[in-house]
């Protein structure tokens, strides 16, 4: 019987949030994810002894958890939680109202009546100036309840089941006391101190394997040489000066190995290179550090071993990398399966999602050659951020999935090291494609003007520190010099450049920009030298290019499924999909781009597929235009074969009618009559999102965590105030 071995690798990571000048943590995500994700994600396995799994813990995360557990780490969100509600200043109340709803509202605010009530009282969208007025309507009891709920909503269902304090606070729901608030925070910090020990216990018992990542999560190939980016991005504009410090890459790996030893009493067998970023040099460095296996994305395998292109079953094996004397096993993630958990199953019924995942594994087993016993399917993804988009923090889905896997004789979950020991890799790779798990390149972290500016600033500061050490050899071991090198290593982390450029954005972009520059500034401060003026200026926003382009005029395209001519959509707005906009990045999407615009009679939309599709591939696919204004209105296109007439229906307030202006060929085009939308006389805008579904299950939603807003078409309209 053919058998599938399934390796889950849940990646747990946070960058260093500590301001090096003040010692205060600028953001609370280590503390909040500690109570929502890091402990329970491994503890759930105690319910399923047959399930084995792998967890990747980044040292920069573990170090911060340790500081919180010892009471060393402080953040403003924590301090303002603990401050007695009656004593808060106006500025502090405004900060709380602005920031204490930082959660996915659908799953973490709206299910709790009091928290939802406080959100409605504040208003879903309020400027700082408006909040100064609104805060006067909040009594101290309201603010105290908000202080509690912000922290309580980040308490995983595991603690609601297992911990009497957390259970009682959820049950009480409102009118919390200062003593209850303090007890909740003490519980948070206690949990921070339990996490590393829980992983050690589960690894020592043999149920999980813990791997690691270079200490501050840097993109190692770019530390070795920023010109490594040119391999997959030959036309990219690279930083002004080349950054080449292989010794830093080596130091980041070695620091991680040493820290892992201190935490777990053994050396790590496995390593997930930050963002799956690999190159020949990186493989060699990890092998030299004693790492036995590393993981990256399937696209790296197919580009490294082009002879297997078109033979997907070749993905499902471990490989041996023999490069410049290295000898390390490599596994490659199935990114469709990984993205299904990370991005797609969030809105599905948990049982249906688990069944779909098992079905996909059975399909993989079916395509494997007969008598295959060494098939390895690697599912590797973020083990923290996706769960806040699931109801019940993903517990319902995970329980259904782990139960199904526990009872399927054709699938065995494995620890990676155990699998490699039993099934030694049979195929050798002599060269590794330089790239990451995102599009097999490093475009997220280099090439954009903001990214390149950050690399230039890093290089200049590192060059200054290196020269200082050469000129003062007697101070090489001085505490301030060692601390300065640590700031360089922190600044080499990948997270800063994740938010630079137009790839991703968040409400905390300014904070990430500040922390990157502050670590570089700290190098000069430690050595009592003048900081270059440019480090005090924001990098974020030097050049801003949104993935959305706004309409500039009326359009009246021909609805024929073709790009009839260059000009018919030239004045339209457009949105480049695949940019989740936040801490995650979706790779596999059906759509590549959509366009939108209007004249006085119709709203026009055009959808460009990401790849050239084949007849039949679209079976079960529908594309929906879901209107937020007018409410209770949507248009749905059900796709068939190319050049067939697709079905387009407009639904409004329960009634549905077929529309005729739709065509699907090279692109999908449609027109929705404005009059059919029944906009009210006082309505000034159209607002919608695009949703892609398969068999009624949501696959994609664009814009991510936002919407398209257009002015109501009139003869007098002027395109001055567009927003997306």
C-alpha positions in Angstrom: 0.0 0.0 0.0 1.3 3.5 -0.9 1.8 5.7 2.1 2.0 9.4 2.6 4.2 10.8 5.4 3.0 14.2 6.4 5.3 16.8 8.0 3.7 19.8 9.6 6.1 22.6 10.3 4.5 25.4 12.2 6.7 28.5 12.1 6.6 30.8 15.2 8.3 34.1 14.9 8.4 37.7 16.0 11.0 40.4 15.4 12.7 42.4 18.2 10.3 45.0 19.3 12.5 46.5 22.0 13.5 50.1 21.5 17.3 49.9 22.1 17.4 53.4 23.6 14.6 53.1 26.1 14.3 49.3 26.6 10.5 49.6 26.1 8.9 47.2 23.6 7.2 49.3 21.0 4.5 46.7 20.0 2.7 44.0 22.1 2.6 41.1 19.7 5.0 38.8 21.5 2.9 39.0 24.7 -0.5 38.7 22.9 0.5 35.9 20.6 2.0 34.1 23.6 -1.5 33.7 25.1 -3.3 33.1 21.8 -1.0 30.9 19.7 2.4 29.8 21.0 1.4 27.5 23.9 -1.9 26.1 22.7 -0.7 25.3 19.2 1.5 22.6 20.7 -0.6 21.7 23.7 -3.5 20.7 21.5 -1.4 17.7 20.4 -1.9 16.2 23.9 -5.4 15.3 22.7 -4.0 13.5 19.7 -1.1 11.2 20.7 -0.9 9.7 17.2 -0.1 13.1 15.7 3.5 14.1 15.4 4.5 17.6 14.3 7.4 20.0 13.9 7.6 23.5 15.2 10.1 26.2 14.2 10.9 28.6 17.0 12.9 31.7 16.1 15.4 32.7 18.9 14.3 36.4 18.8 10.9 35.3 19.8 12.1 33.0 22.6 14.4 35.7 24.0 11.5 38.2 24.2 9.2 35.6 25.8 11.8 35.1 28.4 12.0 38.8 29.2 8.3 39.1 29.5 8.2 36.1 31.9 10.9 37.7 34.1 9.1 41.1 34.2 11.9 42.7 32.2 9.9 43.5 29.1 7.4 46.3 29.2 5.3 47.8 26.4 3.0 50.8 26.4 0.0 48.7 25.8 0.8 46.7 28.9 1.5 49.8 31.0 -1.8 51.4 29.9 -3.7 48.2 30.6 -2.4 48.2 34.2 -3.0 51.9 34.8 -6.1 52.5 37.0 -8.8 53.6 34.6 -9.8 56.6 36.7 -6.3 58.0 36.5 -5.7 57.9 32.7 -5.0 61.2 31.0 -6.9 62.3 27.9 -3.9 61.3 25.7 -3.8 57.9 27.2 -7.6 57.4 26.8 -7.3 58.3 23.2 -4.4 55.9 22.7 -6.5 53.1 24.3 -9.5 53.9 22.1 -7.3 54.0 19.0 -5.3 50.9 19.7 -7.2 48.5 21.9 -9.3 47.1 19.1 -6.2 45.8 17.2 -7.6 42.4 16.4 -9.7 40.7 13.7 -13.1 42.2 14.5 -15.1 39.4 13.0 -13.6 36.6 15.1 -12.1 38.5 18.1 -14.4 41.4 18.8 -17.9 40.9 17.4 -18.5 37.5 19.1 -18.3 39.2 22.5 -21.2 41.5 23.2 -19.4 43.9 25.5 -16.3 44.3 23.3 -18.5 44.8 20.3 -20.6 47.3 22.1 -17.5 49.3 23.0 -16.4 49.2 19.4 -19.7 50.6 18.2 -19.6 53.3 20.9 -16.1 54.3 19.7 -17.1 54.0 16.0 -15.5 51.7 13.5 -13.6 54.5 11.8 -12.5 57.5 13.9 -9.7 60.0 13.5 -7.5 61.0 16.4 -9.3 64.4 16.5 -12.7 62.6 16.7 -11.4 60.3 19.4 -10.6 63.3 21.5 -14.3 64.1 21.5 -15.5 60.5 21.7 -13.3 59.7 24.8 -15.4 62.0 26.9 -18.4 59.7 26.4 -16.4 56.7 27.9 -16.8 56.3 31.7 -13.9 54.7 33.6 -15.9 51.5 33.8 -16.0 51.5 29.9 -12.3 52.1 29.6 -11.5 49.4 32.2 -13.7 46.9 30.3 -11.8 47.8 27.1 -8.5 47.4 28.9 -9.5 43.9 29.9 -11.2 42.8 26.6 -8.2 43.8 24.5 -6.1 41.4 26.5 -8.8 38.8 27.1 -9.7 38.4 23.4 -6.1 37.3 22.8 -6.5 34.5 25.3 -6.9 31.3 23.3 -9.9 29.0 23.8 -7.4 26.6 25.4 -7.1 28.9 28.4 -10.9 29.4 28.5 -11.2 25.7 28.9 -8.3 25.1 31.3 -7.8 28.2 33.4 -10.4 29.2 36.0 -9.5 32.9 35.9 -9.8 33.2 32.1 -13.0 31.2 32.1 -14.5 33.4 34.8 -13.6 36.6 33.0 -15.2 35.4 29.8 -18.3 34.4 31.7 -18.5 37.7 33.5 -18.1 39.7 30.3 -18.2 43.2 31.7 -17.9 45.5 34.8 -14.4 44.1 35.5 -12.4 45.3 38.6 -8.9 46.6 38.8 -7.9 43.4 40.7 -9.3 41.2 37.9 -7.4 43.2 35.3 -4.1 42.8 37.2 -4.7 39.1 37.6 -5.3 38.7 33.9 -2.0 40.4 33.1 -0.2 38.3 35.6 -1.6 35.2 33.9 -0.3 36.5 30.6 3.2 36.9 31.9 3.0 33.5 33.5 2.0 31.9 30.2 5.0 33.6 28.5 7.2 31.7 30.9 5.6 28.3 30.2 6.0 28.2 26.5 9.7 27.2 25.9 9.3 24.5 28.6 6.2 23.1 27.0 8.0 22.7 23.7 11.0 21.1 25.4 8.7 18.7 27.3 6.8 17.7 24.0 10.1 17.3 22.2 11.6 15.2 24.9 8.5 13.0 24.9 9.1 12.3 21.1 5.8 13.8 19.8 7.3 16.9 18.2 10.6 18.2 16.8 11.7 21.8 17.3 13.8 23.4 14.6 15.2 26.9 14.6 16.0 29.9 12.4 19.0 32.2 12.2 18.8 34.4 15.4 17.1 37.6 14.2 15.4 36.1 11.1 17.6 37.7 8.4 17.5 36.9 4.7 20.8 35.0 4.8 21.6 35.0 1.0 21.3 38.8 1.0 23.6 39.1 4.0 26.1 37.0 2.1 25.8 39.2 -1.0 22.9 41.5 -2.0 23.9 40.7 -5.6 22.5 37.2 -5.0 19.1 38.9 -5.8 20.1 39.3 -9.4 19.9 35.6 -10.1 16.1 35.5 -10.0 15.7 39.2 -10.5 18.1 40.2 -13.3 16.4 43.5 -14.0 16.0 44.6 -10.4 17.5 47.8 -9.2 19.8 46.9 -6.3 21.1 49.0 -3.5 23.6 51.8 -4.3 26.4 49.9 -2.6 26.8 46.1 -2.4 26.4 44.5 1.0 28.7 41.4 1.4 29.0 40.0 4.9 29.0 36.2 4.9 30.5 36.4 8.3 27.3 37.9 9.6 25.2 35.1 8.1 27.5 32.7 9.9 27.1 34.5 13.1 23.3 34.6 12.9 23.3 30.8 12.4 25.8 30.1 15.2 24.0 32.4 17.7 20.8 30.5 16.9 22.4 27.1 17.5 23.9 28.2 20.8 20.6 29.7 22.0 18.7 26.5 21.1 21.2 24.5 23.1 20.6 26.6 26.1 16.8 26.3 25.8 16.5 22.6 24.8 19.6 20.9 26.1 20.6 19.7 22.7 21.6 20.9 19.3 19.0 21.5 16.6 18.7 19.0 13.8 16.6 21.2 11.6 16.5 24.8 10.4 13.9 26.8 8.5 15.9 29.6 6.8 14.1 32.9 7.3 11.3 33.1 4.7 12.7 29.9 3.2 15.5 31.9 1.7 18.3 29.8 0.4 21.4 29.8 -1.8 24.5 27.7 -2.3 26.3 29.7 0.4 23.5 29.3 2.9 23.3 25.6 2.5 27.0 25.3 3.1 26.9 27.6 6.2 24.1 25.5 7.7 25.8 22.3 7.0 29.0 23.6 8.6 27.0 24.5 11.8 25.9 20.9 12.2 22.4 21.3 10.8 21.0 18.0 9.5 18.1 19.3 7.5 16.7 22.5 6.1 13.4 23.3 4.5 12.3 25.7 1.8 9.6 26.0 -0.9 8.7 23.7 -3.8 9.5 26.4 -6.4 13.2 26.3 -5.2 13.3 22.6 -5.9 11.8 22.8 -9.4 14.2 25.6 -10.3 17.2 23.9 -8.8 16.4 20.5 -10.5 14.8 21.5 -13.8 14.9 18.0 -15.1 11.9 17.1 -12.9 9.7 20.0 -14.1 6.3 18.5 -14.9 6.8 15.6 -12.5 5.0 16.8 -9.5 5.4 13.6 -7.6 9.1 14.3 -7.4 8.3 17.1 -4.9 7.3 14.6 -2.3 10.7 13.3 -1.3 13.6 14.5 0.8 16.8 15.4 -1.2 20.4 15.6 -0.3 22.3 18.8 -1.0 26.0 18.3 -1.7 27.3 21.7 -2.4 30.9 22.8 -1.8 31.5 20.0 0.7 28.1 20.4 2.4 26.0 17.4 3.3 22.5 18.3 4.4 19.0 17.0 3.7 16.4 19.3 2.2 12.6 19.2 2.2 10.3 21.3 0.1 6.9 22.7 1.1 3.8 22.0 -0.9 2.7 25.7 -1.1 -0.8 25.0 -2.2 -1.5 22.8 0.8 0.3 25.2 3.1 -1.6 28.2 1.7 -4.9 26.4 2.0 -4.5 26.4 5.8 -2.9 29.9 5.9 -5.4 31.7 3.6 -8.3 29.6 2.3 -9.9 27.5 5.0 -10.6 30.4 7.3 -14.2 30.9 6.2 -15.0 27.2 5.5 -16.9 24.9 7.8 -14.2 23.2 9.8 -15.3 19.7 8.9 -15.4 20.6 5.2 -12.0 22.2 5.4 -10.5 19.1 7.1 -12.1 16.8 4.6 -10.8 18.9 1.7 -7.2 18.8 3.1 -7.4 15.0 3.5 -8.8 14.7 0.0 -5.8 16.6 -1.4 -3.5 14.3 0.5 -5.2 11.3 -1.0 -4.8 12.8 -4.5 -1.0 13.2 -3.8 -0.9 9.5 -2.7 -2.7 8.5 -5.9 -0.2 10.2 -8.2 2.8 8.6 -6.5 4.4 5.5 -8.2 3.3 2.1 -7.0 4.8 0.8 -3.7 6.0 4.2 -2.7 6.9 4.2 1.0 9.1 7.3 1.2 6.7 10.0 0.1 6.9 13.1 2.3 4.4 15.9 2.1 5.7 19.1 3.8 3.2 21.6 5.0 5.0 24.6 6.3 3.4 27.9 7.3 3.0 30.7 9.8 1.9 29.1 13.0 0.5 32.3 14.6 -1.1 35.0 12.3 -3.6 32.9 10.4 -5.6 31.7 13.4 -7.2 35.0 14.3 -9.1 34.7 11.0 -10.6 31.4 12.0 -13.5 31.1 14.3 -12.6 29.8 17.7 -8.9 30.5 16.9 -8.8 27.5 14.6 -9.4 24.9 17.3 -12.5 23.5 15.6 -10.6 23.1 12.3 -7.4 21.6 13.9 -9.4 19.1 16.0 -11.3 17.9 12.9 -8.1 17.7 10.9 -6.0 15.9 13.6 -8.8 13.5 14.3 -9.1 12.6 10.6 -5.3 12.2 10.3 -5.2 10.0 13.4 -7.7 7.6 11.8 -6.3 7.4 8.3 -4.1 4.4 7.7 -2.7 5.8 4.5 -1.2 8.9 6.1 1.4 9.1 8.9 2.4 12.4 10.5 6.1 12.5 11.2 8.9 14.4 12.8 11.3 15.4 10.0 14.4 14.0 11.6 12.7 10.6 12.1 11.6 10.5 8.5 15.1 11.3 7.2 16.7 8.7 9.4 14.3 6.0 8.1 14.2 7.2 4.5 17.6 8.5 3.5 17.4 10.9 0.5 18.1 9.1 -2.7 18.6 12.1 -5.0 21.4 14.7 -4.8 21.2 18.4 -5.6 24.4 20.0 -6.7 23.1 23.5 -6.9 20.4 25.5 -5.2 18.3 28.2 -6.8 18.8 31.5 -4.9 15.3 32.5 -3.7 12.7 32.5 -1.0 9.3 30.8 -0.5 7.6 33.9 -2.1 7.9 33.7 -5.9 11.4 32.1 -5.6 13.1 35.4 -5.4 13.9 38.1 -2.8 11.7 40.9 -4.2 9.9 41.5 -0.9 13.2 42.5 0.8 15.2 44.2 -2.0 14.7 46.2 -5.2 12.1 48.7 -4.1 13.5 52.2 -3.3 12.6 51.9 0.4 14.2 48.4 0.6 17.4 49.6 -1.1 17.6 52.7 1.2 17.4 50.4 4.2 20.2 48.2 2.8 22.3 51.3 2.2 21.8 52.6 5.7 22.6 49.2 7.2 25.8 48.9 5.1 27.0 52.4 6.1 26.4 51.8 9.8 28.0 48.4 9.8 31.0 49.9 7.8 31.3 52.5 10.5 31.3 49.9 13.3 33.8 47.8 11.5 36.2 50.7 11.1 35.8 51.7 14.7 36.8 48.2 15.7 39.9 48.3 13.5 40.9 51.7 14.8 40.3 50.6 18.5 41.4 47.0 18.7 41.7 47.3 22.5 37.9 47.8 22.7 36.8 44.8 20.6 35.5 43.1 23.7 34.1 46.2 25.4 30.4 45.8 26.4 29.4 48.8 24.3 31.0 47.3 21.2 29.4 44.0 21.7 26.1 45.7 22.2 26.6 47.7 19.0 27.2 44.5 17.0 24.0 43.1 18.5 22.1 46.1 17.1 23.6 45.4 13.6 22.4 41.8 13.8 18.9 43.0 14.9 18.8 45.5 12.0 19.7 42.6 9.6 16.4 40.9 10.4 13.9 40.5 7.5 10.9 42.1 9.2 11.9 45.7 8.6 12.1 45.2 4.8 8.9 43.2 4.9 7.1 46.4 5.6 9.2 48.7 3.3 8.1 48.9 -0.3 4.6 48.4 -1.6 4.4 44.7 -0.9 2.8 44.9 2.5 1.4 47.5 4.9 0.0 47.8 8.3 -1.1 50.3 10.9 2.3 49.8 12.5 4.5 50.7 9.5 5.9 53.8 11.2 6.9 51.7 14.2 8.8 49.2 12.2 10.5 52.0 10.3 11.4 53.7 13.6 12.7 50.5 15.2 15.0 49.7 12.2 16.5 53.1 12.2 16.7 53.2 16.0 18.8 50.1 16.1 21.2 51.8 13.7 21.1 55.0 15.6 21.9 53.0 18.8 25.3 51.9 17.3 26.4 55.5 17.2 25.0 56.3 20.6 26.7 53.4 22.2 30.1 54.6 20.8 29.3 58.2 21.7 29.5 59.4 18.1 27.3 61.7 16.2 24.4 60.0 14.4 24.1 60.7 10.7 21.2 63.0 10.1 19.6 60.7 7.5 18.9 58.1 10.1 16.5 60.5 11.8 14.3 60.7 8.7 11.6 58.2 7.9 12.4 55.7 5.1 8.8 54.6 4.8 7.1 56.9 2.3 10.2 58.0 0.4 8.5 56.4 -2.6 5.0 55.1 -2.2 3.5 53.0 -4.9 0.2 51.4 -4.0 -0.9 48.1 -5.6 -4.1 50.0 -6.4 -4.3 52.5 -9.3 -7.3 54.8 -9.3 -9.6 55.6 -12.2 -8.9 58.9 -14.0 -11.9 59.1 -16.4 -15.1 57.5 -17.7 -14.6 54.2 -19.6 -16.9 52.3 -22.0 -15.1 49.0 -22.8 -16.3 46.4 -25.2 -17.5 43.4 -23.2 -16.0 40.6 -25.3 -13.5 38.8 -23.1 -10.6 40.3 -25.0 -8.2 43.2 -24.4 -9.6 44.8 -27.6 -7.2 47.7 -27.6 -4.8 49.4 -25.2 -7.0 52.4 -24.5 -10.3 50.8 -23.5 -9.2 50.1 -19.9 -6.4 52.7 -19.7 -8.5 55.2 -17.6 -9.8 52.4 -15.3 -8.7 51.8 -11.7 -6.8 48.5 -11.0 -5.8 46.3 -8.2 -2.8 43.9 -8.2 -3.8 40.9 -6.1 -1.5 38.6 -4.0 -0.6 41.4 -1.6 -2.3 40.3 1.6 -1.2 43.7 2.9 -0.3 42.4 6.4 2.0 39.9 8.1 1.2 37.1 5.6 1.7 36.8 1.9 -0.6 34.7 -0.4 1.2 33.2 -3.3 -1.3 30.9 -5.1 -4.2 33.0 -6.4 -6.6 32.6 -9.3 -6.6 36.3 -10.1 -3.6 38.4 -11.0 -5.3 41.8 -11.5 -8.7 43.3 -11.6 -9.8 46.6 -13.3 -12.8 48.8 -12.4 -14.4 51.9 -13.8 -17.7 53.3 -15.1 -19.7 55.6 -17.3 -23.1 57.0 -16.5 -24.9 53.8 -17.4 -22.6 50.9 -16.2 -20.1 49.8 -13.7 -17.4 47.9 -15.6 -15.1 45.2 -14.2 -12.3 43.1 -15.8 -10.5 40.2 -14.2 -7.2 38.9 -15.4 -6.2 35.4 -14.4 -2.8 34.8 -12.8 -1.9 32.1 -15.2 -3.1 30.9 -18.6 -6.0 28.6 -17.7 -7.1 25.4 -19.4 -10.7 24.4 -20.3 -12.3 22.8 -17.4 -9.9 24.2 -14.9 -12.5 26.8 -13.8 -15.1 24.1 -12.8 -16.9 25.2 -9.7 -15.2 28.7 -9.7 -17.3 31.8 -9.3 -16.3 35.4 -8.9 -18.4 37.7 -6.8 -18.7 41.4 -6.6 -20.1 42.0 -3.1 -21.3 45.5 -2.5 -21.0 47.2 0.9 -22.9 50.1 -0.7 -25.6 49.5 -1.7 -26.0 46.9 1.0 -27.4 43.4 0.4 -26.3 43.5 -3.2 -23.9 41.2 -5.1 -23.1 40.2 -8.6 -21.8 36.6 -9.3 -20.2 35.2 -12.4 -20.1 31.4 -12.6 -17.3 30.3 -14.9 -17.4 27.6 -17.5 -15.1 26.9 -20.4 -13.3 29.8 -22.2 -15.4 31.6 -24.8 -18.6 30.0 -23.5 -21.0 32.6 -22.2 -20.6 32.7 -18.5 -23.6 33.1 -16.2 -23.9 36.5 -14.5 -26.6 37.2 -11.9 -27.3 40.3 -9.8 -28.8 39.7 -6.4 -30.4 42.6 -4.4 -32.4 42.3 -1.2 -33.3 38.6 -1.9 -34.3 39.1 -5.6 -32.0 37.8 -8.4 -31.9 38.6 -12.1 -29.7 37.5 -15.0 -27.5 40.1 -16.7 -26.3 39.8 -20.3 -23.1 41.9 -20.5 -20.5 39.3 -19.6 -17.8 37.5 -21.6 -14.9 35.2 -20.7 -11.9 34.6 -23.0 -8.4 35.9 -22.4 -9.9 37.9 -19.6 -13.3 38.1 -17.9 -15.3 41.3 -18.5 -18.7 42.3 -17.3 -21.0 45.4 -17.0 -23.5 46.0 -14.3 -26.1 48.7 -15.0 -26.0 51.5 -12.5 -29.7 51.7 -12.3 -29.9 48.0 -11.2 -27.9 48.9 -8.1 -30.8 51.1 -6.9 -28.6 53.7 -5.2 -30.5 56.1 -3.0 -30.6 59.8 -3.8 -28.4 60.6 -0.8 -25.8 57.9 -1.6 -22.5 59.4 -2.7 -20.4 56.3 -3.3 -20.2 52.7 -4.6 -18.3 50.3 -2.4 -17.4 46.7 -3.1 -15.0 43.8 -2.6 -14.1 40.9 -4.9 -14.4 37.3 -3.7 -13.3 34.2 -5.5 -15.1 30.9 -4.5 -14.9 27.3 -5.5 -18.1 25.2 -4.8 -19.3 27.9 -2.4 -16.1 28.0 -0.4 -14.1 31.3 -0.3 -10.6 31.1 -1.8 -9.6 34.8 -2.2 -10.9 38.3 -1.1 -9.6 41.5 -2.6 -8.7 44.1 -1.6 -7.3 42.4 1.5 -8.9 43.8 4.7 -10.2 46.8 2.7 -12.6 47.7 -0.1 -12.9 49.6 -3.4 -14.8 52.9 -2.9 -15.9 54.9 -6.0 -17.9 58.1 -6.2 -21.5 57.7 -7.5 -21.4 58.4 -11.3 -22.8 61.8 -12.2 -22.2 64.2 -15.0 -20.6 66.6 -12.6 -18.2 64.1 -10.9 -14.5 64.9 -10.6 -12.0 62.3 -9.6 -10.3 64.1 -6.7 -10.9 62.0 -3.6 -10.6 58.4 -4.5 -9.9 55.9 -1.7 -9.3 52.1 -1.6 
